Amino acid sequence: MPIVGILLYVSLCAFVGYLGRERAVGFAGYFVLSLLLTPLVMALVLLVGAQRNLS
């Protein structure tokens, strides 16, 4: 069961990295930061950053 949780966590981190691939930090940066902080925190950072670019 722990392996499923780890795979889910890494998959979410990869998804956040994929969403951030066009940003200055890029895929690898968002992926590593998601691993360190959490995918939820980095998804919020991406969302706030997208709102700033629209203004």
Buried (B, 14 or more C-beta within 10 A) or exposed (E): EEEEEEEEBBEBBBBBBEBBEEBEBEBEBBBBBBBEBBBEEBBEBBEEEEEEEEE
